[in-house]
Amino acid sequence: MHKHHPRRTARLALATAAAATLTGGLLTFAASTATAADSTDVPHADFNGDGIGDVAFSAQGAYVSGKKAAGQLVVLYGTTSGVSSAKRHTISQNTTGSPGTAEAGDNFGAETAYADFNGDGYDDIAVSAWGEDVGSDVDGGGLAILWGSVSGITGKGVTVADPAPSSHDWWGKNLAAGDFDADGKADLAVGNSTATIHVFKGGFNASGVAGGRYTIKPPIMGSDAGGPMNLTAGDINGGETDLVVDGYETETGNGWNRNYFIPGGPTGLSTAGAKALKPGVITAIGDIDGDAYGDVVSGAYWNTTTSDGTAIPDSGKGGKVWVTYGSDDGPLTSYATGITQDTGNVPGAAETNDSFGHELDLGDINGDGFLDLAIGVAGENIGSAANTGAVTILYGTADGLNTTSGTQGFAQSTAGVPGNDEDDDNFGMDVKLDDVTGDGKADLVVGSMENAGNGGVTYLPSDGTKIITTGSRSIAPSTSGVSTTGTPYFGANFAD
């Protein structure tokens, strides 16, 4: 019996059916957008070219012109005082210049990846509408690139055509951007409902035509498991940008979750050098220990056994985060380190369905040259509040992540954090570490499922040494041009 997830239609199981355990004992979260970094520094997105990091995220369930789950993309622009709804763009397929038309179930904005795709000096953003019907092709999926400019992401963009629409569904269900062939141009990897990943070579023109295209097929399950769960780009071996593909393995017959390292090279990505890594749907890549190689961090956020009691390999009670360090030869798989809430002084205690590692992001909070890690614990129970959620911060050192001192934990009950611990808030539904003040230090942005799926975003700044609550603020859909009709899931998925 396969132990993989069933077909998924959204990335939001904690918000719907909370922590229901499925076949395989895994929760039905869908993948986060892969990091667009093509270096070990995890550069921020700068859509308006002002030198301050910007944050983009989905409101994929939003009503648009009365159309349920047509979806929107929200872009918050960094300022010296951080991000807020005061400086933003909120975009749908009905926005002037945006390809397509808002329709029910499109889920526009659900998956995103940023890079400067046209080489004009402004970061652009690839945005999928994986639920879009294309003619008579139900759930064929749509994909667009929205161009950055001095005004940011205004909605002006182009369609990236599906080259094989009859061979799959959900075009754009996974995205990752990076320079996979080191030609100085940003490439875009695009997933769908099969195991075949389409890679568009950089140099996109004004009509959305890329500089070339090829496909790769990692050793994961295909259409019966919905294709890849996540794509993450980053430089692991000190060369071209590499790709980590998360999916379900085909070797054991159980279909366990597994990651695969796909190296970049002069001609692009090649599965010839693929390596199996530890599991974890959500992955971040960046240089934690300062050795100039990107390290792979993956969140295996599920429990240790399936619903029928079968032990799940490489898992931990309430979730486990795996760190695999990079080298000239790629990820050092023999030296992977597992972290749970029972490791050292990691905040909290490992409990069933905590979903520790549900979301991950890397950034340098204190400016010491070592990347730090934010971990979403969206299923954490605090007091009498079930699935209220929390976020853990671990700091990078020359010896890797420090789990014994300096760790931080935040919840909505933490003094100074906006909001309150409530059932099914899922604080930590997504996390983002990015310098949104322009001081060179990464700040923390947190997504949650506030108010029965309306969603919310919380900003917590860095003081140059650590994350603090002074100056924090919450950002709501109602102040950001997003209707709270239905369940917009505002802030459920940040672009990385």
C-alpha positions in Angstrom: 0.0 0.0 0.0 1.4 3.4 -0.9 1.9 5.7 2.0 1.8 9.0 0.0 -0.7 11.8 0.2 -3.9 11.6 -1.8 -4.5 14.2 -4.5 -4.5 17.6 -3.0 -6.4 20.7 -4.0 -4.8 23.2 -1.6 -1.9 23.6 0.8 -4.0 24.2 3.8 -4.9 21.1 5.7 -4.2 22.5 9.1 -6.9 25.1 8.4 -9.3 22.4 7.1 -9.7 19.2 9.0 -6.9 20.6 11.3 -4.5 17.8 11.9 -6.3 14.9 10.3 -4.0 11.9 9.7 -4.2 10.4 6.2 -2.9 7.2 4.7 0.8 7.4 5.4 0.4 9.4 8.5 1.1 12.7 6.7 -0.9 15.9 6.8 -2.3 17.4 3.6 -0.1 20.4 3.4 1.0 21.4 -0.1 4.4 22.7 -0.9 5.8 26.1 -0.3 7.3 28.0 -3.1 11.0 27.1 -3.6 13.7 29.6 -2.9 14.8 31.7 -5.9 18.3 32.1 -4.6 21.2 31.3 -6.9 23.9 31.8 -4.3 24.4 30.7 -0.7 23.4 34.1 0.6 19.7 33.7 -0.1 19.2 37.2 -1.6 15.9 39.0 -0.9 13.4 40.0 -3.6 13.5 43.6 -4.6 10.6 44.2 -7.0 11.0 48.0 -7.1 14.7 48.3 -7.1 15.1 50.5 -4.0 17.5 48.1 -2.3 15.1 47.0 0.5 13.6 43.6 0.6 10.0 43.0 -0.4 7.6 40.2 0.5 5.0 38.6 -1.7 2.4 36.0 -0.6 -0.7 34.3 -1.7 -4.4 34.9 -0.9 -5.2 31.9 -3.1 -8.7 31.4 -1.7 -9.8 35.0 -2.2 -13.1 35.9 -3.9 -12.5 38.2 -6.9 -15.6 39.8 -8.5 -17.7 37.2 -6.8 -15.7 34.3 -8.0 -14.8 31.9 -5.2 -11.1 31.0 -4.8 -10.2 33.0 -7.9 -7.1 34.1 -5.9 -4.9 37.1 -5.4 -1.2 37.9 -4.9 -0.2 40.5 -2.3 3.1 42.3 -2.5 4.3 44.3 0.6 7.2 46.7 -0.1 10.0 47.1 2.4 10.6 50.4 4.1 12.9 51.6 6.8 10.1 50.8 9.3 9.4 47.4 7.8 6.3 46.1 5.9 2.7 47.1 6.3 -0.4 47.3 4.1 0.3 51.0 3.5 2.8 50.3 0.8 1.6 47.3 -1.3 0.0 46.0 -4.5 -2.8 43.4 -4.4 -3.2 41.7 -7.8 -5.6 39.4 -9.4 -6.1 38.1 -12.9 -8.6 41.0 -13.3 -5.9 43.5 -12.6 -5.0 45.6 -15.7 -2.2 44.0 -17.6 -2.3 40.7 -15.8 -2.8 37.7 -18.0 -6.0 35.7 -17.8 -9.4 36.4 -16.2 -10.4 35.7 -12.5 -12.5 32.6 -12.4 -13.8 30.4 -9.6 -11.2 27.8 -8.4 -8.2 29.3 -10.3 -6.2 29.7 -7.1 -4.1 32.5 -8.6 -1.1 33.2 -6.5 -1.0 29.8 -4.9 2.6 29.2 -6.0 5.3 31.8 -6.8 9.0 32.2 -7.5 11.0 35.4 -7.9 14.0 36.3 -9.9 15.0 38.9 -12.5 13.7 36.9 -15.5 14.2 39.6 -18.1 17.4 41.1 -16.9 16.2 44.6 -16.4 17.5 45.0 -12.8 14.1 44.5 -11.2 13.0 41.2 -9.7 9.9 39.7 -11.3 7.6 37.1 -10.0 6.3 33.9 -11.6 2.7 33.2 -10.4 0.7 30.1 -11.0 -3.1 29.6 -11.1 -2.8 25.8 -11.0 -6.6 25.3 -10.8 -7.3 27.3 -14.0 -9.4 25.6 -16.7 -7.8 26.1 -20.1 -10.5 25.7 -22.7 -12.0 22.3 -22.1 -9.0 21.2 -20.1 -10.3 21.2 -16.5 -7.5 22.1 -14.0 -5.0 22.4 -16.8 -3.4 25.3 -14.9 -2.0 28.6 -15.8 1.4 30.4 -15.3 2.4 34.0 -15.7 5.4 36.2 -15.0 4.5 39.6 -13.6 7.3 42.2 -14.3 9.0 44.2 -11.6 9.5 47.9 -12.2 10.3 51.2 -10.4 6.7 51.0 -9.2 7.1 47.3 -8.2 4.7 44.5 -9.2 1.8 46.4 -10.8 0.2 43.4 -12.5 1.7 43.9 -15.9 2.9 40.5 -17.2 2.9 37.7 -19.7 1.7 34.1 -19.9 4.3 31.3 -19.8 2.6 28.8 -22.1 2.2 25.1 -21.1 4.3 23.2 -23.7 2.4 19.9 -23.1 -1.1 20.7 -22.0 -2.6 17.3 -22.8 0.0 15.3 -20.8 -0.7 16.7 -17.3 -2.8 18.9 -15.1 -2.0 21.7 -12.6 0.6 23.5 -14.7 2.6 25.6 -12.3 1.8 23.7 -9.2 5.5 23.9 -8.2 8.0 26.7 -9.1 11.6 27.4 -8.5 14.0 30.0 -10.0 17.8 30.0 -10.2 20.7 30.1 -12.6 21.0 26.3 -13.2 23.5 26.7 -16.1 25.5 29.7 -14.7 25.0 31.8 -17.8 24.0 34.8 -15.8 20.3 34.5 -16.6 17.5 33.3 -14.2 15.9 30.0 -15.2 12.5 28.8 -14.1 11.6 25.2 -13.1 7.9 24.3 -13.4 6.1 21.3 -11.9 2.7 19.8 -12.7 0.7 16.7 -11.9 3.4 14.3 -13.3 7.0 13.6 -12.4 8.3 15.6 -15.5 9.6 19.1 -14.6 9.9 21.7 -17.4 12.9 24.0 -17.1 12.8 27.3 -19.0 16.1 28.9 -19.7 16.6 32.5 -18.8 16.2 35.5 -21.0 12.4 35.7 -21.1 11.3 38.3 -23.6 8.3 40.6 -23.4 6.0 37.9 -24.9 7.0 35.3 -22.2 9.2 33.3 -24.5 12.2 31.9 -22.8 15.8 31.4 -24.0 15.1 27.6 -24.4 13.5 24.7 -22.6 14.3 21.2 -21.5 12.8 18.6 -19.1 14.0 16.5 -16.3 12.4 13.5 -14.6 13.6 12.9 -11.1 13.0 9.4 -9.5 9.7 10.3 -7.9 6.1 9.0 -8.3 4.1 10.6 -11.0 0.5 11.2 -11.7 -0.8 8.7 -9.1 0.9 10.8 -6.4 0.4 14.2 -8.1 4.0 14.7 -9.2 6.5 16.7 -7.1 5.5 18.2 -3.8 8.0 21.0 -3.8 11.0 22.4 -5.8 13.8 24.3 -4.1 16.7 26.0 -5.8 20.1 26.9 -4.3 23.8 26.5 -4.7 24.8 23.4 -2.7 28.2 22.5 -4.3 29.7 25.8 -5.0 28.9 25.9 -8.7 25.7 26.4 -10.7 22.4 26.6 -8.9 21.1 23.2 -8.0 17.5 21.9 -7.5 16.1 19.8 -4.6 12.9 18.0 -5.7 10.5 16.7 -3.0 8.2 13.8 -3.9 7.5 10.2 -3.1 10.1 7.5 -3.7 9.6 4.6 -6.0 12.1 2.1 -4.6 10.4 0.6 -1.6 6.8 0.3 -2.7 5.7 2.4 0.3 6.0 5.8 -1.4 7.7 7.5 1.5 8.4 11.2 1.2 12.0 11.9 0.0 14.1 14.7 -1.4 16.4 14.4 -4.4 19.4 16.6 -5.1 19.5 17.4 -8.8 22.8 19.2 -9.7 23.1 22.2 -12.0 25.8 22.3 -14.7 27.0 24.1 -17.8 24.0 22.7 -19.7 21.6 23.0 -16.9 20.0 20.5 -14.5 20.8 16.8 -14.9 19.4 13.8 -13.0 22.6 11.9 -13.8 24.1 13.2 -10.5 20.9 12.8 -8.4 21.2 12.0 -4.8 18.5 10.9 -2.3 18.3 13.1 0.7 16.3 13.1 4.0 12.5 13.8 3.7 10.7 17.0 4.3 8.2 18.7 2.0 9.4 22.2 2.8 13.0 22.9 2.1 15.3 25.9 2.4 18.9 26.1 1.0 21.5 28.5 2.3 25.0 28.7 3.9 24.4 28.2 7.7 28.0 27.5 8.7 29.8 30.1 6.5 31.8 27.6 4.4 30.5 29.0 1.0 28.4 25.9 0.3 24.6 25.9 0.6 23.1 23.7 3.2 19.8 21.8 2.8 17.2 22.1 5.6 14.0 20.1 5.2 10.9 19.8 7.4 9.5 16.3 7.9 6.6 17.8 9.9 4.6 14.5 10.3 4.5 12.0 13.1 6.5 8.8 13.5 3.9 6.3 12.4 1.1 6.1 9.9 -2.6 5.8 10.8 -2.2 2.0 10.7 0.9 2.1 13.0 3.6 1.6 10.3 6.8 3.3 11.3 7.7 6.2 9.0 11.5 6.5 8.2 13.5 9.5 9.4 10.6 11.1 11.3 10.1 12.4 14.8 7.2 12.9 17.2 5.4 16.0 16.1 7.9 16.6 13.3 11.6 16.7 12.6 13.9 19.1 10.8 16.8 17.7 8.9 20.0 19.6 8.1 22.3 18.3 5.4 25.5 20.3 4.8 26.8 21.2 1.4 30.3 20.5 -0.1 32.2 20.3 -3.4 30.5 16.9 -3.9 27.0 18.2 -3.1 25.1 17.4 0.0 26.9 15.4 2.6 24.2 12.8 3.1 26.1 10.7 5.6 26.2 13.7 8.0 22.6 14.8 8.1 21.5 16.1 11.5 18.0 15.7 12.8 16.4 18.4 15.1 13.1 18.0 17.1 11.5 20.1 19.8 13.2 17.7 22.3 16.7 18.6 20.9 18.8 20.8 23.3 17.0 24.0 24.2 14.8 24.1 21.2 11.5 25.8 22.4 8.6 23.6 23.1 8.3 19.9 23.6 7.7 17.3 20.9 4.0 16.4 20.8 1.9 14.6 18.3 0.7 16.8 15.4 2.8 19.9 16.3 3.9 20.0 12.7 7.4 21.1 13.7 9.1 22.0 10.4 5.9 22.6 8.5 7.6 25.8 7.1 11.2 26.9 7.0 13.2 29.9 5.9 16.9 31.0 6.2 18.2 34.5 6.6 21.0 36.4 8.6 19.2 38.0 11.5 22.3 39.2 13.3 24.6 40.0 10.4 27.4 37.6 11.5 27.6 35.9 8.1 26.0 32.7 9.2 22.4 32.0 8.1 19.8 31.6 10.8 16.7 29.4 10.6 13.0 30.1 11.2 10.8 27.1 11.8 7.0 27.1 11.6 5.3 24.9 14.2 1.8 25.6 12.9 0.1 22.7 14.8 1.4 23.7 18.3 -1.1 23.6 21.1 -0.6 26.3 23.8 -2.6 26.2 26.9 -6.2 25.3 26.0 -5.8 26.6 22.4 -5.4 23.8 19.8 -3.4 24.3 16.7 -2.7 27.9 17.6 0.9 27.7 16.3 4.3 29.0 17.1 7.6 29.9 15.4 11.1 28.8 16.5 14.4 30.6 15.6 17.8 28.8 15.6 21.0 30.8 15.0 23.7 29.7 12.6 27.4 29.3 13.6 30.6 27.9 12.1 29.6 24.6 13.7 26.0 24.7 12.2 22.7 25.5 13.9 23.0 26.3 17.6 20.3 24.3 19.4 21.6 24.8 23.0 21.7 28.6 23.4 20.2 31.7 22.0 17.1 29.9 20.6 13.9 31.9 20.4 10.3 31.0 20.3 7.3 33.2 19.4 3.5 32.7 19.6 0.7 35.2 19.7 0.8 34.9 23.5 4.4 36.1 23.5 4.5 39.6 25.0 4.5 42.2 22.3 3.3 39.9 19.5 0.0 41.1 18.0 -3.0 38.8 18.5 -3.9 36.0 20.9 -3.6 32.2 21.0 -6.8 30.8 19.5 -7.9 27.5 18.2 -6.7 26.9 14.6 -4.8 30.1 14.2 -1.9 28.1 12.8 0.6 30.9 13.5 3.7 29.8 11.6 1.6 28.5 8.6 4.4 30.1 6.6 7.6 32.0 7.7 9.9 34.4 5.9 13.3 35.8 7.0 14.1 38.9 4.9 15.6 42.3 5.3 12.6 44.4 4.8 14.0 47.5 6.6 17.2 47.9 4.5 19.6 47.6 7.5 21.3 44.4 6.3 19.6 42.2 8.9 16.8 39.7 8.3 13.5 40.4 9.9 10.7 37.8 10.5 7.4 37.7 8.7 4.8 35.1 9.8 1.7 33.8 8.1 -1.3 32.4 10.0 -4.9 31.2 9.4 -6.5 33.8 11.6 -10.3 34.0 11.9 -11.3 30.7 10.3 -9.2 31.0 7.2 -9.2 34.7 6.6 -5.5 34.6 7.4 -3.1 37.2 8.6 0.6 38.3 8.4 2.7 39.4 11.4 5.9 41.4 11.1 8.6 41.1 13.8 11.8 43.1 13.3 15.5 42.3 13.9 17.3 44.6 16.3 20.6 43.6 14.7 21.2 40.8 17.2 17.9 38.9 17.4 14.2 39.1 16.5 12.3 41.4 18.8 8.6 42.3 19.3 9.1 46.1 19.6 7.9 47.6 16.4 5.9 44.5 15.5 2.6 44.8 13.6 -0.1 42.6 12.1 -1.3 43.0 8.6 -4.9 41.9 7.7 -6.7 41.1 4.5 -9.3 43.7 5.2 -6.6 46.5 5.1 -4.8 44.9 2.1 -7.5 44.8 -0.6 -8.5 41.2 0.0 -12.1 40.2 0.6 -12.8 38.2 3.8 -15.7 36.4 2.1 -15.1 32.7 2.3 -11.5 31.7 3.2 -8.9 33.8 1.4 -6.0 32.2 3.3 -4.2 35.5 3.3 -0.5 34.9 4.0 -0.6 31.1 3.6 2.4 30.9 1.2 5.2 33.4 0.9 7.3 33.7 -2.2 10.9 32.6 -1.5 
